[in-house]
Structures are given as C-alpha cells and as structure tokens.
C-alpha cells in the first residue's frame, strides 16, 4: 500500500529522512537527503517531479505517466524497476546503477541522459523500451542490455537522436532497427 505525502525535506544536518513503504509524490521538487527504501510513485500523468537529492533510490521509480526532471545524478541502489510509462528529462545528468534496472514500459527521454551501469544490466520486459527524442543524446556506459521483449528496446524518434555506447554490451534481440538517428560506438 502506497502512502501519499507532500515532501518538503528540511535541513537534516546530514541525517537522511527515512520512508518505509512506497511514497506517492505530487508535483514538486525532492532535494536534500531522504531514503525511499520502497520507492517513489508519481501521483498521476500530470505530475512533474524534480529529483535533486543525494541518497540512493531503492526498489521502484513508478512514473505513472508523469515526468521526472533530474537536478542531479540519480543513484539506483541494488535492484530497481521502472514499471510504467513516463518521461525523463535527464538535463545531462546520469542514472548510476548499483544493481540491475528493469524497464517494463516505454520511457521517453526528452533531454540528454547518461546511464552508467557499473557493469550491471538493464532488463527490458513486457513493453519495455527507451525512446530518445530528436536532438537528445543517451550515453550508455558500462552496462549490459538484457532484452526480453519482442520490439526493439531502443527507439530514436528523429534524425538527430543519438545513442553513444561506451563499454556497454547491447543484447538487442533479432529485431533491432535504429530507423532514424545514429549510434556512436566509443569503445
């Protein structure tokens, strides 16, 4: 059962605020230090949440059709999943994986994002896909794609969509088609 809260994180003198159970968040900004041990759920598809906090995120980031904007790098601790559709504005920041990340539905990237896997996997199941908007760059570093879906797990939405691969292993399946945009292999 999810708990709905409006979070205004006060100055905690370096001690994180702990939340047990998934927390449903309305539009706003999360900053400071907090431990969401059972994840974050965006309230609805109109929710726009800026994440600018220092603590790792555990278990769940349920976009629920809404949008997250990264104000700082976001560290996923252990196992984490993105179970629903939504939009990510990376703002040139990074997802730092400290465990595997499961993508179950389509995630739209609307600004540059680096996914640094630290040798972990991104697992695509159900309808999982990362769609890169025109003019957006997604950089994949030190990550392995584990594709369990029938459609391509990466989709470029325009001729200026870019995927940069740096130390990543992409198991894209038998049906991968870039279509538009381009992929640059650095190493």
C-alpha positions, 0 to 999 in steps of 0.5 A, a space after each residue: 500500500 502506497 502512502 501519499 505525502 507532500 515532501 518538503 525535506 528540511 535541513 537534516 544536518 546530514 541525517 537522511 529522512 527515512 520512508 518505509 513503504 512506497 511514497 506517492 509524490 505530487 508535483 514538486 521538487 525532492 532535494 536534500 537527503 531522504 531514503 525511499 527504501 520502497 520507492 517513489 510513485 508519481 501521483 498521476 500523468 500530470 505530475 512533474 517531479 524534480 529529483 535533486 537529492 543525494 541518497 540512493 533510490 531503492 526498489 521502484 521509480 513508478 512514473 505513472 505517466 508523469 515526468 521526472 526532471 533530474 537536478 542531479 545524478 540519480 543513484 539506483 541502489 541494488 535492484 530497481 524497476 521502472 514499471 510504467 510509462 513516463 518521461 525523463 528529462 535527464 538535463 545531462 545528468 546520469 542514472 548510476 546503477 548499483 544493481 540491475 534496472 528493469 524497464 517494463 514500459 516505454 520511457 521517453 527521454 526528452 533531454 540528454 541522459 547518461 546511464 552508467 551501469 557499473 557493469 550491471 544490466 538493464 532488463 527490458 520486459 513486457 513493453 519495455 523500451 527507451 525512446 530518445 527524442 530528436 536532438 537528445 543524446 543517451 550515453 550508455 556506459 558500462 552496462 549490459 542490455 538484457 532484452 526480453 521483449 519482442 520490439 526493439 528496446 531502443 527507439 530514436 524518434 528523429 534524425 538527430 537522436 543519438 545513442 553513444 555506447 561506451 563499454 556497454 554490451 547491447 543484447 538487442 534481440 533479432 529485431 533491432 532497427 535504429 530507423 532514424 538517428 545514429 549510434 556512436 560506438 566509443 569503445 
